[in-house]
């Protein structure tokens, strides 16, 4: 039945009536699209023949439908039929009538796009390729046929290029021959066939590479990306040979330069080895081209830009030449003479003359702007790819860029703005986290140019062009982000530009948003008095913008109002500036938006935040308005969309020093907030806890005790180790409630019954730390002082927490420390009498249980230490002797706790207990390690306060410590080093020379110990040791080339600490240190030894820890000293060898690779192929079948680490040009296990 129906359709398709033919073809298309359609051999032949025939139909709509039929037909007929149709269509293309050529080309492209199976693809390619090559190269073929064949070949190469390796050489020869064609269209299509479609890559990945010539962006295929290195080399040699041939026509030269640039875009880093032949030729063409040959210069600069982005390592030696070239041509304008060389500020009445003079020259044939644009983009590529050249760029490029802000072509001006912003962003990246600004720092160099930048930008803000003004504000925004306080002296000159942008009728929403964003940033980053003279001029346009219809403008204007509120009245007590005239205008503008319900959520939130700031700052001047305003804010708390913002606004109001009268809404607010504690929204609960705390502190006398009790019940559900931040906030609120003397006894009772059980459970958690632990301590201190609370019962509850339970076993060591701190705080809060009785009880525990390994004894020692650190225990006779008795315990944790306790009680009374510890160290050889730990506790606690350390004590301690520098036990040496480092913070003038003198000690352990000591002396906060150690740093860090591996590792760890905490101290040494550091990442055969264990042999790598430390140091340097590190020279061979090293080394290497992918993508792309195999080997590694669980878990961690690095690589634009990397991604997608892990990592 189906065949009969099909026969009828086929008969109608050959009828004379074109309407019949159209309807029949439409019916056939519907049948072919049905999943159940099947054709026998005869029907296949009939269908293929008639559809090919219909392509020649005189009616265009019929032939168009026939083309659509081909797509489903390819999937429904056998392979021979598809090949047959392909051959017939090729014949039509090459030998058919001219009017049928286009439809044949479209039909062939349709078939190519629908081929999916490898076998069919191979058959189609074998059929097509010879005929397409014939169409391209055969003599007598018309230009139109050649162009159509090249178009189709592009599609074939894009889809099947990797499976056509056998044809690559033949195709390449055919295509290269067409580069010398006299027809420009053929040359363009040929280049498109050979190279990748750069435009498509940009749209997908956001690469900063310049766009390819407009005529080259019609295709998304390439031969080049799948060529072997030999054929790529052949192509490059051919093109460079053409370029060197001076007799070649100029248009051929332009095509060849385009070919070079496009090739580098297509193959990325693989073009690097050919730069030596190519770059000098391009630079020569740039400088020697005739005055009218702007296209030649443009194409040369575009190619150089591509080289900078894609081959950073290979082009390094040409960077200075490229920089000079870009600076020369960024101002290349042979047809225009600029008579405005002098930098003079023009008055406002001269604006029209400025605009006329800037645009007085127009010539539609002048294309020199393309050269300037290409030079600007090439310079941007240089800035992005060479962070180490930043200082040079500020000296040479920055003044030139500022001068070129006056560019007359608007599109070029935007590129110059973008290039300058890249310079600012790179400055921010390189100097991120640096506080000190030296005269060689890029930030310092930028600061010297601020005056010129502002003067030039002000001139741009007076231009008529909206696009120019948007670009100018973008530059100012980036400038404020990098140098937050740099515009203090220039605010007055910038205000007119802001006013004009906000008030001018021609201003677009985009311009207003940029102006408002800049205004907000500059208000937030500068001192308020700077703006006081200009508040009147600034406020009017901002308030006008609050009334704008477009919500984005309104929201940004409201944010600016919030910053203005802080600026207008920065200090409630200080009346140096008369803010009163501005209070009501700001209030009225924000109130209008606050009460309007019919507006965007962003505007609502900004209005609520702004009103919170207005009330907290100006409430004493808005007494009459508060009864109308506060209920509106309360109403916004009832709205699910705006309640979080409203809660935060009330927190701001509650903390105001004006003690605002909230009596009209306070009860309602407390009720609402209490209800919010039950909500699932975590951010809302956090904000609610903070706001309740602020309200109770400020208005506790106006809140009833019943409300307190309800709050406490809700708080008890929030205390858990699953969310420590929330727990800390809840406990802080509990403390606030208990601290309120007006609270009824029921509040203390509610806390004991509801919150205390949760708090006792919490302190048994091994996760408790930081803010939550501090809040727990404060909670117990507050609870013991609240009404009807028994100290003894609280103490008993805390001590019982340390008892092992049948369900969970013993308490974790971290939990014991938490309990001890809470006990100490509790005792001190309860008073001297209770504290003394507790100490007696604890010492009795030590006397009774001295021979057992009980948690009770362990906790008693920790409690004594914590109490002793906070209070002088010298009134308790012989307490030190009782503690030191525990040194005899056979259990390590008891001995460690005793050491901790002895050191901490010494902190409470240095004059009594420090001599005792020193004397014991001298006389008790067997207890030295534990006593040194006690001494360490003393020194570490005192390193922030040197007032109690006498010189005589320091001398005695130093002699003692230096005597133990050569100890055979690594643990002893580490303790000694930490002690020396912390003493160095107290007495740097004495310690630094003493440590330096021992860097030349013949004993390796001594050298290692003093370098480690320096590491402990470098902390994040500024210290007086910094300026003392700065001249001597080299003496310590140069031990990285010491003969002993222990010393080298200590030096590497010290360098890492310097890089993390004080990078500015070591930047000058890095050029010398980095090669030495890189050398430590290499596997040293002399450090690998084999240990004979009888039945088997075991290989020991003594250099493993050193290599791991070296890679971790590089990781730190990438964060703090990126401008000093040359990534290209590090990745190969050092990072590459690390990716094939031991598990412990691979992990930091994966982190480094991820970081480099983000910070220096071009350097990674340059060697991507060589890294793929190492990553593939890692993710496919399978542990042995008899591997223990620890080995399996380690391997899983390593695979996830490698996949994380791969995910970072996949985000790099241009990475898809590496076929090896594409194959790696395909391998991951094929494996369900790897795919799931990879997807979970991407979603992290």
N, C-alpha and C positions, 0 to 999 in steps of 0.2 A: 504493500500500500504506500509505504514511504517512498519507494523507488518510482512508483507511478506518479506520485505528486511531484517528485524531483524532475522527472522527465517532462512534465507539463511546464514547470518553471523554466527549464532549459530551452524548450521550444519557444516560449514567449520572449526569452532573452535574445533570440535571433530574429524576432519579428521586425516588420518595417516601421511600426508605430513606436516612436521614441518613448511615449508615455508607458506603453506596455513593457518596453525594455527596462525602463526605470523601475516600474513596480515589481517586475519579475526579479531584477537584481536585488531590490530591497528585500523581497521574500527569501531569496537565496541567502542573503546576509543573516536574516533571522534564523533560518534553518541551521546555518553553519555555527551560530553562536549557542545552539542548544547542546547541552552536555551529552545527550543521548544520540547525537548524530554520528552515524558511521557510514562509510562509503566502501563499496567493493572496488576491485581493481578497475573494472570498466568505468564505473562512475567517477573514480579519481581522475582517469584520463580525460573524460568529458568535461569535468569541472575545471581542471587546470587549463585545458585548451580554450574553453569558452570565456573564462575570466581573462586570460591573456588577450583573447580576441576583443573583449569588451573594453580593454584599455585604450583601444584605437577608436572607440565609438565617437562619432561626430558630436554627440551631445555631451557637453562637459560634465553635467551632473551624473550621467550614467557612468562615465569613466571614473569619476571620483568615487562612486559607490563600489565599483569593481576593485579599486585599490583597497577599500575598507574590507572587502571580502578576503583579500589575501592574508590578512592577519590571522583570522581563525582557520583558514584553509591550511596554512603551513603546519598547524598543530593536528590536523585531521587526516592528512595524506601521508603516504610513505616517503622515505628519503629520496628515491629516484625521481618522484614527481617534483619535489622541491628543487632538486638540482636541475631538472629539465626546465622548470619555469625560470630559474635563475639564468640559465644559458640563453633562453629565448629573449628574456628581457635585456640581457647584455647585447645580444644581436640587434635588438631594436634601438638600443642606446647608440651603438657604434655605426650601424648601417641603415637604420630606419629613417623615416621622414623627420625633418626638423621639428614639425609641429607635435610629434609624438615623443620627442626626446625627454621633455620635462616629466611627463606622466610615467615613462619607463624608469627614470631616475628615482621618482618617489616610490614606485612599486618595489624597486630593488632595496631601497632603504627600509621599507616596511618589512620585507622578508628577513633582512639582516637583524632587525630589531626583535623579531619573533622567534629566531632560532635559539634554542636553549640547551639542547643535548649536545655533548662533546662530539659524538660520531657525526651528527648532521652538520655541526659547525665545520668540522674538518672537510666534509664533502663539499659544502658550499664554498669554503675558502679556496679549495683546490680548483673549483670550477671558475670562481670569480677572478682570482688574482691574475692569472695570465691574460685574461681579456682586458682587465682594467689597466694592466701595464702596457698592453698593446695600444689601448686608447690614449694613454699618456705619452708614449714614446714614438708611436708609428708616424712616419712622415706623411704629411698631407692631412692629418687630423686637425679639425677646426679648433679654435680656442674654446668654443662653447663645449665641445665634446671633452676636451682635456679637463676643463673646470668641473664638469659633471663627474668624470671618472675620479678626479682628485677628491671631490666631496664624498663620493661613495667609499673610496679607499680609506678616508678618515674614519668613517663609521666602522668599517671592517677592522681597522687597526685598534680602534678604541675598545671594541668588544672582544676581538680574538687575537690581539697583538702578541700576547704571551705564548700562544700556541702556534705561532707562525715563525718560530725562530729559524727554521730552515729557509724561509723566503726573505729574511731580513736583508741579506746582502743584495739580493736581486732587486728588492724594492728600493733599497737605499740608492743603488746605482741609478735606477730609473728616476728617482725623485731628485737626486743631486744634479742630474743632467738638465732638469727643468729650471734650476735656479738661475740659469743664464738665458732663459727664454726672453724674447723681446716683448712679450705680453705681460704687463704688470699684474693682471688678474691671475695669470697662471703662476707667476712667481709667488703671489700671496697665498694661493691655494696650496702650493707646494710646501711653503713654510708651515702652513697649518697642518699639513699631513705629517710633517716631521716632528713638530713640537706640540707641547700640551696646550690646552686652552687655559691660559692663566686666569682669565676673567672668572671662569667657573670655579677654580680653586679658591679665588679670593672670596667669592660669595659664600662658599661653604665654610671656609676656615678663618676668614678674617685676617689673612696674611697682609703685611704692610708692603709687599712687593708692588712695584709700579704696574699699572695695567698695560697689557700688551696693546700694540697698535690697533686702532678700532677695527681695521679690516681683518684682524687675526682672531677675533673672538667668536667666530660662528661655530666652531667645532669643539668637541670635548674629547678628542682622541689624540693619540700620538704614537709615532713609531719610536721616537727617541727614548721615551721612558722605559721601553722594553728591549732596547738595543743592548748587545753585549758591550763590554768595555772596549774591545778591539774595534767594533764598528762605530762606536761613539768617537773613538780617537780618529778613525778614518774620516768621519763626517767633519770633525773639527779641523783636521789638517786640510781638507778640501776647501772649507770655507775660509780659513785663515790664509791659505794660498791665494784664493781669489782676492782677499783684502789687500794682500801685499803686492798684487799685480797692479801697477799704476795705470796700465792701459785699459783697465776695465771701465765701462761707462759709469757715470755717477749714480744712476738709478740702480745699477747692479750692485754697486758698493753699498748703497743704503739697504738693499735687500739682504745682503750678506751680514751686515751689522745687526739687522733685525733678527736674522737667523741665529747669530751668536747669542744675543740676549735671550731669545726664546728657548734656545737649547738649554741654557743654564737654568731657566725657570722650569724646564721639563725634567731635567735630571738632577737638579739641586747640587748637592755636594760632589757628585761624580764628575762634575765639570772642573773641579779644583785643580787637578794635575795639568790642565791645559791653559791655566791663567798666564803662565810665563810667556807663552806665545801670543796670547790674545790681548792682555791689558796694555802693553806698550803700543800695540797697533792702534787700539781704540783711543788712547790718550793722544797719539800722534794725529789721528784723524780729527779729533776734537780741536786741536790747536792749529792745524794746518788747513782746515776746510775753508773754502771761499766764504766771503762775507754773506752771500745769499743762501748758503747751503745750511739753513737752520735745522732741517730734518736730519741731516747727517750728525750734527752735534747732539740733537735730542736723542736719537737712537743709541749713540755711543754712551751718553750719560745714563740712559735707561739700562743698558747692558751692565755698566759698572755698578749701578745700584743693585742689580740682581746678584752680581758677584759678591758684593759686600754682605748681603743677607744670607746667601746660600753657601758661600765658600769662605768663611771668616778666617780659617787657619791659613789657607793658601794665598789670600790677598793681603795678608798682614804687611808684607814688605812694600806694598804699593799704596798703603793708606795715606801717607803724607802727600804723595803726588795727587791722589784722588781728592784729598781735602783742598789742596791749592787749586785744582781744576774747578771744583764746585764753587769755591769762593770767587773765582774769576767770572764764571758764567752765571752766577746767581744775580749779577747786576748787568748781564749782557743785554744791551738795548741800543744797537747801532743807529737806529732811526729816530732816537729821541734824546734831546739834550736837557738834562735836569738843571734848571737854574736855581734850585732851592737847596743848595748845598749846606748853607749855614743853618744850624739848629736854633731857630728863634721862635719864641711863642707868639702866635698870632692872636690878636684880640678878637673878641666875638664878632665885631662888626666887619671883620675881614673874611668871615667864613665863606661867603659866596665867592669872593675872589680866589680863595684857596681851592675851592671845588672846581672853579673854571680853569685855573692854572694846572690843576692835576689832571684834567681831562681834555686839555686844549688840543692834544695831538691824537688823532684817530686815523688809522689806516687799516682797512680790511685785509690788505695783502700782507701786512706785517705779522709774521709768525714767530718773531724772536721770543715772544712770551713762552712758547713751548720749550725753548732752551732753558729759560729761567726756571720754569716749573720743573723740568727734568733735573736741573742742578739742585733745586731745593729738596726734591724727593731723594736724590742721591746723598745729599748731606744728612737728611733724616736717617737714611739707612746706616750711614757711618756712625751717627750718634747712638743709634739703637744697638749696633753690633760691637762697638768698641768702647766699653765703659772705662778702660784703662787710659783712653785718650782725653778724658773729660777736661783735665786742666788745660791741655793744649787747645781744645775746642773753645774754652772760655777766652783764651788769649787771642785766638785768631778768628774763630767763627762767630762768637757772640756779638761783637761790635758790628760785624757785617750784617748779621741778621736783623739787629735792631735798626740799622740804617735802612734796610730794605723793607721795613714796615710801610715805607712810602710808595711801594710798588703801585703802578698805575693800572695794571690788569687785575681785576678783582679775584679771579680764580687763582692766579699766581700768588696774590697776597694771602689768600686762605692757606695755600701750601706753605708759605713762609711762616705764617702764624703756627701752623701745625708742626713745622720743623722746630721752631723755637720752643713749643710746648713739649716736644720730645726731649729737648735739651733739659728743660726743667724737670720732667718726669725722671729722666736718667739721673739727674742730680739728687732727686728725692730717694731713688732706689739705692744709690751708692752711699749716701750719707745717712740712711735710715738708722735711727737709734743713736747717732753721734751727738754728743752735747757740746764738746769743745770744738771751736772753729779756729783752725790755724790758718796762716796766710797762704798755705798751699791747698787748703780745702776748697772743693768746688763751691760750697755754700758761701765761703768768704769771697771768692772770686765773683760769684753772682751778686753778692751784696754791693760790690763796688759798681755794678752796672745799673742798679735800681733807678737812680736818678734819670739816666738816659732812657731806660725802658719806659718810665712814667711819662717823660716828656714826649716820646714818640707815640705812645699809646693815646695820650690826650689829643694829639693831632688827629689820630684815627677816629676818636670818639666825636670829633667835630665834622666828620664826613657825612654826606647825605645817605650813603649806602647802609641799609640795615644789616646786610650780611657782614660788612666790614666791622660795624660796631659789635655785632655778636662775637666775631672772632677776637676783637680787642678785649672784651670782657672775659672770654675764655682764657686768654693769656694771663690776665690779671688774677683770675681764680687759681690757675696753676702756680703763679708766683706766690700768692698768699699761702697756699698749701705747703710749698717748699720752704719759704721764709716767712713764718707767721707774723713777725713784728716789723716787717721791712718798710711799710708804707706810712709810718707814723708822721714823717715830715712832709708827706705828699697828699694827705687827705683833702686839704683845701682845694688843690688843683683837680682832684678827681670828682668832687661833688657836682660841678656843673654837668659833667658827662652823664652821671647817674640821673640827675634831674631831667636832662633832655631825653634820655632813653625811656624814662617812665612817663613823661608828660607829653612828648611829641605825638601828634595825631598819626604820623606815619609809622610809629613804632609798632612792630608785630608782637604777638604774645611771646614768641621765642626770645626776642630781644629783652623784653621786660623780665622774663624768667632769669635770663643770664645776668642782667643787671641786679636783680634782687638777690640771687644766689651769691654773687660777688659781695654785695653789701652785707649780707648776713655773715659771710666768712670773715670779712675785714672787721666787722663790729666784734665778733667773737674772739679775734686773735690779737686785738690791740687794747691798750690801756684806755679806759673810759674818758679821762680828761682830754684825750686827743680829739674827741668828736664834739665836745661841748660847744665850741664856737659855731658849729655847723648844724646843730640839731634842728633849728628852725627851718633851714633850707632843705634838710633831708626828710623831715617828718611829713611835710605836706604831700610830696609825690608818693611816699610809701602808703599813707592813709588813703590816698586816692586809688592806689592799686588794690587795697583791701576791698574796694567796691567794684572791682572788675568782674565781668561776667564769666570769663574763663576760669575754671576752678584752680588750675595749676598756678596761675598768676596770683589769685587770692590766697592760696595756701602759702606760697613763698612770701607774700607780703605780710601775712600774719606771723610767720617765723621771724621775719625782720623786726616786726613790732616787739616780739619777745626779747630779742637782743637789744633793741632800743630801750626797753624798760630797764634792763640791767645797766645800760650805759648812762641813762639819764639820772638814775639814783643808785650808784654802786654801793653806797654806804648809808645806812639809815641815819646814823648819827651825824654824818658830815653834810653840812649845808653850804658847801662851797659853790654849788651850782643851783640856780633857781629852776627847779623842775616843775613847779606847780602849774605854769601855763600849759604844759603839755599833757597833764594827767587826764583831764576830761576828754580832749580830742581822741586820745588813744583808747580810753575806756569806751567811748561811744562807738568808735569804729569796730572794735572787737565785739561789743555787746550786740550790735546790729547783726553780725554774723552768727553770734552764739544763739540768738533767739530764733534765727531762721531755720526751720526744719527741712525746707525743701532745697537741699544742697548736697554736694558730694561729701563722702565720709572723711576724706582727707581735710577738707575745709573745716568740718565739724571738730575734728580732733585738734587741729591747729588753733581754732578759736577757743576751745576748752583749755588747752595748755597756755595760750596767751592770757586768758582771763585769770587763770591761777597765778601767773606771774604778776599781773597788774594788781590783784587784790593783795598778794603777799608784800608787794613793794609800796603801793600807794594807798593802802586801806585807811590810813589816818586822814587822807584827803578825799575819801569816798564814803564817808560815814552814812550819808543820806541814800547812797545808791546800793549799799550792801543788802538791805532787806529785799531788794528786787533782783539782785544778781545771784546771790547765794542759792536761792531756791531753784534757779535755772540749772546751776551746776549739779544740785542734788537730783533734779529730774534727769539729767544726762547719765547719772549713775544707774538709773533704772532701765536705761536702754542697753541692750546686750552689745550693740556695736560700739558705743562710746564709753561704756562704764570703766574700762581699764584706764583710759586717758583721764576720766574724771577722778578716779581714785588717786592717780598720781598728782593731779592738780590740788586735791585736798591735802596731800602730803606736803606740797610746797607751801600752801597756806598755813598749815599747822606749825611749820618750822619758822614762820616769819617772826622777827624780833618785835613786830608791832603789837603782838598779843591781840589779835583781831577778835572782835566779838562775834562768835558763831552760835550764840544761844538760840537763834531762830531756827537753826537747822541741825544742831549738834546731835540731838537725840535720834533724829531720823538717819543721819549719816552713820552713827555707831551701829544702829540696827541693820542698815544695809551692808555695812562692812562685815559685820559678824556673819551674816548670811553668805557673803562671798567666800568665807573660809571653807564652806562645804562644796564649792564649785570645782569642777574637774580641771578648769583652765589654770595651769600652773603659774603662768605669768600674772594672772589676776590674784591668785592667793599670795604670791610673793609681794606684790605691790600693796595688797590689803594689810599684810602683817606690818610692813614699814609704815603705812599711813596710820594704822591703829596705834602703833608705838608713839609716833609723833603727837597724835591727838591726846593720848593719855598723859604724856609728859607735860603738854601745854594746858590741857583742860581737864585734868583728872578730878579737880574739885567740883566740876559741874556734871560729872558722869556718875550715875548711881552704882552701888556695889552689886546690885542684881545684874547689871550689864556686864560687870567684870566676871561674874560667875559663869555667865553664858559663854563669854569669850574663852574662858579657861577650858570649858568642856570641849569647845571646838579645837583648841590648840592641842589637846592631848592626842588627837588623831593625826597630827602633822609631824610628830616627833618619831623619827625612824632613821636608821642608817642608810636607807635606800635613797634619801634625798637630804644630804647633809646641809646644803645651803638653806633649804626650807626649815630644817630642824634648828639651825642657828637663829634664824629670824623668830621662830616660835618661842625658843627659850629666852631670847632677849625680851620679847614682849611679856613673857611670864615674870622676868626680873623687874620690868617696869611696873607691872601690876602689883607685885609684892612690895616694891619700894615706896609705893604711895601710902603714906602714913594715915591717910583718911579712909583707906579701905577697911572694911569690916573683917572680923576674925573668920568669917565664912570664906573669904578669899583664900587665906592660908590653908584652910581645911580643904577647899576645892582643889588647890594645887597639890596638896599631899595625897589626896585620894585619886586624882585624875592624871596629873602630870608626872609626879614622882615615880610611879611604877615604870612609865615609859622612859624616863631619864635613866633609871637604874639599868634597864635593859640596854639602852643606848651605850652606856659606858663599858659594857662588856663586849662591844663590837670592836673587832680589829681594824675597822675602817675609819673609826672616829679620829679626826685630826683637825688641825687648823682652826678656822673660825668656829666650827661646831664644838670643838673641844674647849675653846675659850668660853663659849657661851654656857657650856655644861658646868664649868668651874664657877662662873658667875652665878649660875642658877642655884647651886648648893650653898654658896656664900649668902645669897639673898634669902634662901629658904630658912636657914638657921636663925636669921634675924626676924623672920615674920612671926606673927602672933601664935602662941601655943605650939611652937615647934620644938621638939626635944632634940638637943644636940646628940645625946647618947644613942637615941634610936636611929638618927640619921647616920651616925658613924657606924653603927652596927650594920645598917643596911648596905653601906658602901663596902665595908670589909667582907661582908658575906657574898658580895658579888664575885670575889676572887675564888670562892669555893668551887671545886669541880662539880659538875652536875652529871648524873647518870646518862642523860640524853646526849649532851654535847661534849662531855669530857672536860679536860682542863681548859683554863682561860688563856687566851693568846697573850704573848709577851707585851704586845702593843696595848692590849686592854689593861694589863696590870699597871703600866705607866699612866694610862688615863685615870684609873681609879686612884692611884697615888697622888696625882695632881689635885684631884677633887678633894681627897682627904686633907691635903695640905691647906688648900684654900678654906675648907670648912673649919679647920682648927684655928686658923688665924682670924677668921670672922667671928668665932665664938669667944675669943678673948684669951688672955694669958693663962688663966687658971685651967680652962678646958684643954688648952694646947699642951700644958705641962703634964697633965694627967694622961693625955694621949701618948706623949713621948715615953713616959714611964711604962705604959702598957705595951708599947711597941718594943722597947728594949727588953722587957720581960719575955716577950715572944722569942727574941733572939737568944736569950739565955737558956730558955727551956728547949727550943727546937733546933739547937745549933747543929745537930748531926743529921737532920732530916732534910729531904729535898721538897719541903712543903711550899705550896703557893702562899701560905700564911707567912712564912719566913721571908720569902721573896718579896711579897708586898710590904712587909714591915720595913725592910731595907729601903725600898723605893720611897715609901712614905717618909722615912727619916730624912732621906736625901732631899725630897721636895720641900719638907718643912724647914730643914736646915738652910736651904738656899734662900728662903724668904725671911728667916728669923735666926738670931744668934742663939745657939744651943749650948754655949759654954757654961751656963748655970747647971747643966746636967753633967755631973762628974763622970769622967771616964767613958763618956759615950763613944769617943773615937776608938778606945781600946775594945769596947764591946763590938763595934762594927768590924774592926780589923780582925777579930776572932773568926769572922765568917769567911776570911780569906782561906781558912784551912778546910773549908767545906769541900767534899769530893765532887760537888756538882758545879758545873761551869756557870750556869745561870745565877746561882747564889753568889759565886765569887764576883761575877760581873756586876750584880746589883750592889754588892758591898763596896766595890770600887767606886761605883756611881755615887753611892750614899756618902762615902768619905770625902770625895771631891766636892760635893754640894754643901756639906756642912761646913767645909773650909771656906766656901764662898761667903757664908754668913758671918764668919769671924776669921779674917785672914791672919791677923796677928797671932792668934793662938794656934790655929790648926795647920797653916802652911808650913811653919818650921817642923811640926810633927811629921808631915808627909815627906818633907825633904830628908829629914833624919832617918825615917824608915827606909827610904830609897837607898840611902847610903849603907844601911846596916842589914837590910833584909834582901839578900840577893835573890832568893827564891820567889819573892813577892814583887819583884821590880816591875814586871809587866802590868800587874794590877795597880800598883802604886803610881806608875806613869799615867795610867788611864785616869786615876784620881787627880793627878796634877793637871792633866789635859782639861778636865772639867773646870778646874779653878781658872786656868788661863783663858779658856774659851769664854767663860762667863764674864771675865774681867776685861777682855780685849776691847770692849766698848767704853771702859772707864778705868783710866790708869791712876786715878787719885790714890787708891789704896795700895798700889804696888810700890814698895820701897826699892831704891837702887840696889841695896845690899841683897834683897830677896831676888831681884832680877839677876844679879851677878851669880849668885849661888845656883839659881835655876839653870842659867846658861851653861855653867861649868858641868852641871849634872847632865844636861841634855846633849851637849857636844861630846861628852864621854860615851854616850850611848849611840852615836851616829853610825858606828861601825858594827853594831850588833848583828849577829847572824840571823836573828829572827826578823822577818819582814814586818810582822805586826808591831814590834818594838820600834823599828825605824819609822813606820808610818805615824805612830803616836808622837815620837820625837819631832818629826817634821811638822805635824800639825801644831804642836806646842810652840816650836820656833816661829812658825808663820804667824800665829796669833800674838806672840810676844812682840814680833816685828811691828804689828799694828800699834802696840803700846809704846815701844821704845825704838822707832825706826832708825834714828841716828846711831844707835849703838848696834843694832842687829844687822843692818844692811852691809856695812863694811865687814863685820864678822862672818856673815854668810858668803860674801864675795871672796874673802881670803881662803875659804875652804873649797872653792870651785877648782882650785889647782891641787887639792889634796891627792896624794898617791893612792889613797883608799877609794875604790869605786863606790862603795856603799855610802861614804861620807859625801861624795859629789852628788850622788842621787838624792840623798836626804836633804841637802841644802837647796837643791832645785825644787824639790817637792815642798819645802818650807816656803819658798817664794810663791808657789802656787796658792798656798793657804793664806798668804798675806794680801792677795789681790781680790778684793771684794767689790760688789757693784757700787756701793756708796763711795763718794769721794773721801779720801783719807790723806793725812799728812805724809804717809809713806810714799804716795804716788810721785811727788816731785823729787824725793830723795832717791828712789829706786830707778827713776827714768834714765839717768845717765849710765846706770850699771846693768840695764836689762840684758845687753848683749853678752855680758860675762856669764850670765846664767843660761840664756837660751841657745847660745852657740855650743853648749854642751850636747846639742843634738847630733854633733859629729864625733862624739866621744867614742872610744873603742869599746866601752862596756855597754851592753844592750839595756841594762837596768837604768843607767844614766840617761841613755838616749830616750827611753820611754818616759822617764821623769821630765825631761826637757820638752817632749812633745805634749805631755799633759799640761805642763805649765804654759806653753804657748797657746794651747786651747783655752785655758782659763783667761789668759790675757785677751785673747780674741773675743771672748764672750763678755767679759766684764769691763775691760779698759782697752778697746781696740786702738785708740789713738796713741797709746804708749808704744805700740809695736809696728805701726805702719811703715815707719822709716827703715825698719830692719827686714821687712818682708821680701824685698828683691833678693837679699842674700839668704834668707831663711827658707823660702819656698822650695828651691831646688833640693835643699837638704831634707826638708820634710817629705817631698815626693819620693826621695830615695828610700825613706823608711817604709814606704808602702810596697816595696818590691820583695818578693820571696828571696831570702838569702840562704843558699844551700849550706853554708857553713854553720847555720843555726839549726839545721835539721839533723837529728841524731836518732840512731836505732838502739832501743833498749832490749837486751836479750832476757826474756822472762822464762827461759827453759822450753816449755812446749811450743811457745810461739814468740814472735818478735813484735815489738811495739814501736812505732815511729813517733817521736816527740819533736814538735816544732816550737823551739824556744822563741822564735821571732813572731809568733802569732799575735800575742798581746800588743806588741809594738806596732805591727801593721794595722791592727784594729784601732789603736789609739791615734795613729797617723791619719787614717781615713776620717775618723770622727773629728779630728782637728780641722781637716779640710772642710768638712760639713759646716763647722762653726764659722770658719773664715768666709765661706760663701754668704753668710748672713751679715757679717760685720765689715768685711774688707773686700767686697766684690771688685772694686776698682783696681785692686792690687793683684788679683788672681787672673791669670790667662787661661780660661777654661779649655781652649783648644789644645794647649800643650800638656794639660793634665789628663784629659780624657784618654788620649792615646799617648803612651802605653799604660799609664798608671791605673786609671779607673777600669780600663779594659781588663787588666790582670786581676784587679780586685773582684770583678764580677765572676771570675773563674777560680776564686780562692776558697778558703774554708767558710763554713756557715757563718762564723762570727765576723768575718770580714765582708761577706756578701751583704749582710743586712745594712750596715752603714753605707755601702756602695749603692744599694738601691735607693736609699734616701738622697744621696748626693745626685744620682741620676734624675730623680724626680725634681729636685731643686734646680738643677741645671736646665731641665726641660722648661721650667717656668721662667728662669732668669736669663738664660743664654740659649734660646732654642736653636739659633743658627749654628752654634758650635756643636750642639748635639747632632743636628741633621747632617753635619759634615762627615760624621763617622757612624751613622745609624746602622748601616749594613753590617759593620763589624761587631756591633753589640747584639744583634738579633740572635745569632746562634748561641751566645752565652746565656741569654735570657730564656731561650727555648729549652736549653739543656737543664736549666734550673727548674722550670715549671713542669718538666716531664720526668724529673728525678723521682725514683721510687725507692723507698728504704727496703732493706733486706726483710725477708719474711719473718725472721726471728728477732727483728728489731724490737727494743723495749718501747713502752708507751712514750717515754720522754723523747726518744729519737723521732718517733712518728710525729709528735706534737711540734718538735723543732722544725721538721721538714715542712709541715703544714704552714707554720709561721713564715718560713723562707719563701714558699710558693706565693703566699699572700703578699709578702713584701715585693717579690718580683712582679706580680700582677699590678701592684700599686704603681710601680715604676713604669710598667707598660701602659697603664691608663694615662699617666702623665705624658708619655711619648705620643700617645694617640691624639692628645689635645694639641700637639704642635702642628701649625699649619705647614703644609709641604711634606709631612711625613708619609702621605699616601703615594709619594713618588718612589718610595723604596719598595721594590717588589718583595724583598725579603721580609720587610715589616708587614706588608699586606698578607703574605703567606702565614706569618706568625699570628696575626689576628684571625685568619681563617682557621688555623689549628685550634685556637682558643674557642672559637664558636662551634667547632665540630665536637669538641669534648664537653659533654653536659656538665661534668664536675667543674672543669675550668671555667666554663661559661657562667655557671651560677656564682662562683667565687668572684669572677671579674665584674659581674653585674652588681653584686653586693658591695664591692669596693667602689664602683662608680657612684653608687647611691649614698655613700657614707657622708 
